């Protein structure tokens, strides 16, 4: 496998290995991509591991991959996955024979990871990051604005503070509780308030004066 001494070949090998491994996380292909990805990356690491670079780089790479899986299945906000990506890149770049080789395999990883999204156009997708995707879809640009509409309907309605406002707290309106702000004014619990404005999901309330109540 002397051809792996070439940085361009290293780029191609890492690109393909990453393409299939990340692709396995994104689409359902009965483990085929996982087998291909593992085989390709095993070839990369078996060639580059030497006395100076131990098995710890492989462990680093695997831990990074596990973090990506955990993020996709449990956390789904991308923060742990980003750490996993960094660990995988370090695991690939450290055993590289020189800086140019390390930079190319790092680039190969990133290009392969992004290119794996193309599999979504061909194969059925998995549920990784489903919560994040759902959150992205609940936006007004595609017509999902029922939450904002419901909040805007609160303007002018009266309610009662459940907690103290310093200046944020909880208010009850029509039997439902909402997080709200008093716009810089401190309010005590169990005070009558009215919703003066809504900005997105930010509800602004103010105290109802006694004179207004009597009217």
C-alpha positions in Angstrom: 0.0 0.0 0.0 2.9 2.4 -0.8 0.5 4.4 -2.9 -0.9 5.8 0.5 2.3 7.8 0.8 0.7 10.2 -1.7 -1.2 13.1 0.0 -3.7 13.1 -2.9 -4.4 9.4 -2.4 -4.7 10.0 1.3 -7.3 12.7 0.6 -9.3 10.3 -1.6 -9.2 7.5 0.9 -10.3 9.7 3.8 -13.0 11.3 1.6 -14.4 7.9 0.6 -14.2 6.5 4.2 -15.9 9.5 5.6 -18.5 9.6 2.8 -19.6 6.1 3.7 -19.4 6.3 7.5 -21.3 9.5 7.8 -23.6 8.3 5.0 -24.4 5.2 7.2 -25.5 7.6 9.9 -27.8 9.5 7.6 -29.5 6.9 5.5 -30.7 3.3 5.9 -28.6 0.9 3.7 -28.5 -2.2 5.9 -25.0 -1.6 7.1 -23.4 -1.6 3.6 -21.9 1.9 4.0 -20.7 1.1 7.5 -18.7 -1.9 6.2 -17.2 0.1 3.3 -16.4 3.0 5.5 -14.8 0.9 8.3 -12.8 -1.1 5.7 -11.4 2.0 4.0 -10.5 3.8 7.3 -8.9 0.6 8.7 -6.7 0.6 5.6 -5.7 4.2 6.2 -4.9 3.7 9.9 -3.1 0.4 9.4 -0.7 2.1 6.9 0.0 5.2 8.9 0.3 3.8 12.4 3.9 3.5 13.5 6.0 3.4 16.6 5.7 7.2 17.0 2.0 7.2 16.6 0.1 4.7 18.8 -3.4 3.2 18.7 -4.7 6.3 20.6 -5.3 8.1 17.3 -7.7 5.4 16.3 -9.4 5.6 19.7 -9.7 9.3 19.3 -11.3 8.8 15.9 -13.8 6.3 17.2 -14.7 8.4 20.2 -15.4 11.3 17.8 -17.7 9.1 15.7 -19.5 7.9 18.8 -20.0 11.5 19.9 -21.6 12.3 16.6 -24.0 9.3 17.0 -24.9 10.3 20.6 -25.6 13.9 19.5 -27.8 12.7 16.6 -29.8 10.3 18.7 -30.0 12.1 22.1 -28.9 15.7 22.2 -29.7 16.8 18.6 -28.3 20.3 18.9 -25.0 19.8 17.1 -22.7 20.8 19.9 -21.4 17.4 20.8 -21.3 16.4 17.2 -19.0 19.3 16.5 -16.6 18.1 19.2 -16.8 14.7 17.6 -15.8 16.1 14.2 -12.8 17.8 15.8 -11.6 14.6 17.5 -12.0 12.7 14.2 -10.0 15.2 12.3 -7.2 15.2 14.9 -7.2 11.4 14.8 -6.8 11.5 11.0 -4.2 14.4 10.8 -1.8 13.3 13.6 -0.5 10.1 11.9 -0.1 12.0 8.6 3.6 12.1 7.6 3.7 15.9 7.0 1.6 19.0 7.3 0.4 19.0 3.7 -0.8 15.4 4.0 -2.5 16.2 7.3 -4.3 19.3 5.8 -5.5 17.3 2.8 -6.9 14.4 4.8 -8.6 16.9 7.1 -10.1 18.5 4.0 -11.0 15.1 2.7 -12.9 14.4 5.9 -14.9 17.6 5.7 -15.7 17.2 2.0 -16.7 13.6 2.5 -19.0 14.5 5.5 -20.8 17.2 3.6 -21.0 15.1 0.4 -22.7 12.3 2.4 -25.8 14.4 2.5 -26.3 13.6 -1.1 -27.3 10.1 -0.1 -30.5 11.6 1.4 -31.7 12.2 -2.2 -31.4 8.5 -3.0 -31.9 6.4 0.1 -34.4 6.6 3.0 -33.2 8.7 5.8 -32.5 7.8 9.4 -34.0 9.7 12.4 -30.7 11.3 13.5 -31.2 14.9 14.4 -34.9 14.5 13.8 -35.7 16.9 16.7 -33.4 19.6 15.2 -35.0 19.1 11.8 -38.5 19.4 13.2 -37.5 22.6 15.1 -36.1 24.0 11.8 -39.4 23.2 10.1 -41.6 24.9 12.6 -40.9 28.3 11.2 -43.1 30.9 9.5 -41.2 30.8 6.2 -42.9 27.6 5.4 -46.3 28.5 6.9 -45.9 27.1 10.4 -46.8 30.1 12.6 -49.6 28.9 14.8 -47.5 29.4 17.9 -46.9 33.1 17.1 -50.5 33.6 16.0 -51.7 32.2 19.3 -49.3 34.5 21.2 -50.4 37.5 19.3 -54.0 36.7 20.2 -53.1 37.3 23.8 -52.7 41.1 23.3 -55.3 43.0 25.3 -56.2 39.9 27.4 -56.1 40.2 31.2 -54.6 37.7 33.5 -52.8 37.3 36.9 -49.2 37.0 37.9 -48.3 33.6 39.3 -44.8 34.6 40.4 -43.0 37.8 41.1 -41.7 39.6 38.1 -38.1 40.9 38.5 -38.8 41.7 35.6 -39.7 38.3 34.2 -42.1 35.8 35.6 -45.1 33.6 35.0 -48.6 34.8 34.2 -51.8 32.9 33.9 -54.2 33.9 31.1 -57.4 32.1 30.3 -56.3 29.2 32.5 -52.9 28.8 30.8 -49.5 29.8 32.1 -47.0 31.8 30.1 -43.5 33.2 30.6 -43.7 36.9 30.3 -41.9 40.1 31.2 -43.1 43.3 32.8 -40.8 45.5 30.7 -38.6 46.6 33.6 -41.3 47.0 36.2 -41.3 44.8 39.3 -44.6 43.1 40.0 -45.7 40.9 42.9 -47.5 37.6 42.6 -51.3 37.5 42.3 -51.5 40.9 40.7 -53.9 41.6 37.8 -52.1 42.3 34.5 -52.9 42.9 30.9 -50.9 41.9 27.9 -49.7 45.0 26.1 -47.6 43.5 23.3 -46.1 40.3 21.9 -42.9 40.1 20.0 -42.4 36.5 18.7 -42.9 34.5 21.9 -42.0 37.4 24.2 -45.1 38.5 26.1 -45.1 41.9 27.7 -47.6 42.6 30.5 -48.3 45.6 32.8 -50.2 46.0 36.0 -53.9 46.8 35.7 -54.5 49.9 37.8 -57.4 49.9 40.2 -59.2 52.7 38.4 -59.2 50.6 35.2 -60.6 47.6 37.0 -63.4 49.6 38.4 -64.4 50.8 35.0 
